[in-house]
């Protein structure tokens, strides 16, 4: 585990921060063959902080084994410093959190290769809260969508946990959306520059998260996405979180890579089982066989994390919006019992309940808004009792 920094020159960097302080941090990311562990050891050997390394003498750096090329890179100009300063000046919500700032997330500081700098767009104070990572297939099945929707809604409603994900297609985007719908905290970790929307179709979601949540990236503003950036992003997603929930994944996928990072980081992994005929369920089933927590409800997650939480004791009739007479209550129970966990056609539900189609559709709409059922092209699916 990495020791806490001794001093904190500032909580974060913004457009008012001195150029030399920004440069001192940024230059650490561009030194050849010098990684995080070497930087920390060097700072410890020279009794200084990371942001002070650039000010050390060439002789002292040479003494502890730095090469001439590495020292030149440390002392040289910072690539794209003007781009960083311009991005910072564009909005008051743009900032940079560095490893030895007080705002740097404590959990992320504990991983083996924490990012030295985090470019942030949005509410940086969200870094102080607890999170669950939610990841899964980009080509998520309807079952996977419903599971993600129900579990994320329940997590946000029944606990203080926010949601971290990667803004990717499928499960990632759905997790962010459901979290926002329930007024939860969400952080999106990007595999590109902080000001690059990827995928492009998530422009509106990107903007919404920036407005009420937080966007994070370790990549320079303007950096285009590349395939090898996403594994680096995934270690941050799991590193920010107390645990990682996988709602759907294939065996060979970036999702399982995130789960493996979580295991390496000594974090909990939660896997949602699925249909054995669905190839996207195989990754979750494999994780369960390896010891991940089989996850059917929010209780499995909160029990696994050891978090205390208080459930609302709500009468079942009140929870579905019916507090009238006994006859209506019985009809309500009958309707919910008439919807299966697989798609149930509307005519089948009508036959089982003897309700008229207009009354049935009105009630099912109410159920859908309350998260009890979900509509599909084939009918309705029951999400919970």
N, C-alpha and C positions, 0 to 999 in steps of 0.2 A: 504494500500500500504506500502511496506517495505521501510524504509529509506535507502538512499545510504550509503555505508560504509564510515567511516571517513578517513581511511588510506588505502593505497594499497601497500602492501609489495612487490608485483611483479605483472607483467601483467599476467603471467601464470607459471605453474611449468613444468620443463623438466628435462632431465637427469643430468643437472648441478646444480639443486636446492638442498639445504641442506637436508639431510635425516630427520632432526628434523622438518623442515617446512612441508615436505610432510606428515610426521607422524601426526603433529598437525591438519592437515585438515582431513586425513583419519580416525583418531580415532573418529571424530564426527559422522561418519556414523554407528558406531557399539555400541553405548550406548543404553542399554535396556530402553524402555519406555521414551525416550527423543527424541522428534521430532524437527522439524525446529523451530516452534514458541517458544518452551522452550529454545532452544539454543540462539535465538535472544534476548529473555527477559533476560536470564542469562547474556549475554554479555553486555546488556544495564545496568543492575543492578550493574555489576562490572566495568563498564566504560572501557571495553576492546573490542577488535575485536574478531571475531569467532576463528581465528587461534591462539589467545592468551589464550583461555579458558583452555587449558591443563596446562598452567603455573600458574594458580590460586591456592591459598592455599586450603587445605581440609577444613579448618575452614570457609573460606569465602563461599565456595560452600555449606557447611552444613547449614550455616546461612540462605541461601535463599531457602532451602528446598530440596537439593539433597540428595539422599539416599547413604548409604555406597557402595552399589553395583554399583550405577551409577558413583560415584567418582572413584571407583576401575577401572571401564571400561575406564573412561576418562584418568586415569593415567597409565593404563596398556599398554602392547605392542600392536602394530598395526598388525592385521591379514593380512598375505600375503604382507607385505611391500616389501619383496625381489622380489615378482612377479611384483609389480608395478614398482619398480626400473628397473627391467630387461626389461619390456615392454617399458619404456621410453627410454632406451638405444638403442633399436633396430632401431630407425629411428628419424631423426631430425624433422619429421612431427608429431611425437607423443608428446602430451602435456596434461596437466590437467588445466582446468579453474575452479577456486573455486569461491564461492559466493561473497567474498569480493575482487575479482580481478577486475581491470578495464576492462578486456576483457569479463567479464560475460555479457550476453545479457540483455539489460535493460527491454525488454518485459517479459522475463522469470523471472526476479527478482520480477515482480509484482504479480505472481500467488500465491495462498495460500500455496502451498507446493513445493517451488522450490527445485530442487536438489542441495545439498551442493557442489558436485563436478561433473564436466563433463569431462570424458575421451574423448580426441579429436585425430583423425587421419586425417590429410589432412591440408588444408589451414584454420587455425584458424581465420584469418582475415575476413573470410566470415561471422562471427558472427556479424559484424558491419552493415550488410545490412538488407534491409526489405524483408519479405517473406510472401508467401501465402502457407498455408498447403493444400495439395491435397491428399485426401484419398478416398477409395472406396472398392468395393467388390474384394475378392481374385479370385472368379470365375466370372470375368467380362464378360458381353455379348459383342457381336460385336458392338452393338450400344454404349455401355459404353466405349469400346476401342476408337471408333471414336470420341466420345464426349471429352474424356480425351485428346486424341491426338490434336484435333483442339483447345481446350481451353487453354491447357498448352502452345502450340506453340504461340498462340495469346497473352497470358499473357507475356511470355518472350520477344516476339518481340515488343509489344506495351507499355511496362512499364519497370520500374527498379526493379520489384519484382522478387525474386528468388523463388524456390520451395522447400518446406520441406515435407518429407513424411517418411514412415517407412520401405522401402526396402522389403516390403512383396510382395507376389505374386499378380498378377492382376494390379489394378489401381496404387498402390504405385510404383511398378517397372516401369510401363509405364510412369508415371509422371516424374520420375528421368531421364529415357532414352530420352524422348522428350525434356526435359529441357537441357540436355547435348548436344543433337543434334543441338540446337539453341544457343549454347555457353552461357547458363544461369547459374546462381549460384544455386547449389542444396546442401541441407543438408539431410543426412539420419540418422534418430534416431533409434537406435537398442534396441531390447528387450532382449539383451544378452550382454556378454562382448565385448569390442571394437575390439577384435581380433578374434571373432568368426563369421564365415560367416553363416548366416541363413536367408532364406533357402539356402542350399548348392548349388542349381542350379544358384544362383546369384553371384557366385564367381567372374566372369568377371566384372559384374556391380559394385560389392563391390570394386574391385581394381580400376576401372575407377573413381568412386566417391572419393576414397582416393587420387587418383592422381591429380584430378582437382577440386574436391569439398571438402566436409567435412563429416566425420563420427562422430557421437556422441553417447555416452552411459553413464549412471550413474552407470553402473554395473562394478565390478572389472574385469580386464582382465582375460580371461579364463572362465568366468561365462557362463554356458550353458543356452539356452533359457528354460523358464518355463512359463506355461500359465498365472500365476498371474503377470509376469513381463510386459506383454504387455499393460495392462491398465496404468501402471506407465509410460511406454514409450509414450502412447497416450497423456498424459497431457503435456509432453514436446513438442510434435509435435505441438499441438495447442498453447501452451504457447510461443513458439518461433515466432509465426506468427501473423500478423495483422488480418487475417481472415482465415477461413477454408472452402474449397470448397469440396463438396461431389458429385462425378459424378455418383455413383451407390452404393446402399447399401440395405441390407435386414433390416427388423425392428429390429430383435435381432442380433446385430453385434457389433464388436469392432469399426467399422466405426462410428456408431451413438454415441458410447461412446466418441469418439474423438470430435464429434460435440457438445455433451453435455458439455464436458470440455471447449470448446470454449465459449459456452453460459455462463457458470459459471465464466469464466475469462473475461467476458464482451467484447468478440471479435465477429466480424461479422461471420455469417454462410451463405454460398451460396450453393444452392442445384440445381442440374440439373435434370429437369423432364425427364421421359422416357416413354416407352410403358406401358400402364396400364396392359397388360397381362404379363409383366416381373416382377417376384417377387423381383428382385434386384432393381426395381424402387420404390418399396413401401416405403423404408426408406427415399428417397429423397422427395417423395410426402408428407410423414408425417412431415418432417422438414419444408416444405413449408407451410403446414397447421398451424404449430406452429409459423410461422413468419419469417422463413429463406427467404433470397432473391431468388426468382425464377431466375435462371441463364441460359441465352441462348447465351450470348456473353461476351467478355472481358469488354464491356461497363458496364454491370450489376455489375461486380466486382469492377472496378475502380470507378464507381459512388458510390457504396456502401461504399468504403473505403475513399472516398473523396480525392483521389490522382489526381493531375494534371498530364497529360501526353500529348504527342504530336504525333498524327498519321502522318504517311507518306502520303502525297497527291500523290498517284500514279494512273496514268491513267489505266483504266481497261484493255486496250489492252496490255500495258506494263507489268502489273502485271501477265499476263499469257503468256508473251513472244512473242506476235504477234504484230508487228508494220509494217506490209507490206501493201498490198492493201485492198481496201474496201471489195472485194469479200472474201478474207481470213478472215477478221474480222467478216463478217456476218456468215461464216461457223463456226468460233470459238464460237460465241454466240449460234448458233444452236446446236452445239455439247454439250455444257454445259447444255443447256435447255433440251437436249434429255436424260440426266441422272437424274434419280429420287433420292429421299432421301431414298428409299428402293432399294435393289439390282436390278439393271437393266441388263438383259442379253446383251452380246455383239452384238448378232444378232438383237436385238430390237433397240439398239443404231444405228447400221448400217442402218437399215431400215428407222429410223427417219431422219438420216442425209444424206443418199444416198452416204456415203463415203465408199471407199474400206476398207477392213479389215486391210491390212498393214498400210495404212495412219491413220486409226482410232486408231489402237493399239499404233502407234508412238505418236500420239497426246495425247491419254489418259495417256501414261507413263509420258509425260511432265506435264500434269495436276496433276498426282499423286505426282510427285516430288515437285510441288508447293502447295500441300495441298488443292487442289480444289476438288479432288475425291479420293476415296480409292477403291482398288480392293478387291473382295471377291470371294469365290468359286462359287457364283451364278452370278457374273458380277461386276458391279461398282455401288458405292454409291456416291452421291453428298454431299460434306461436306459444301461448301459455294458457293455463287455466285461469 
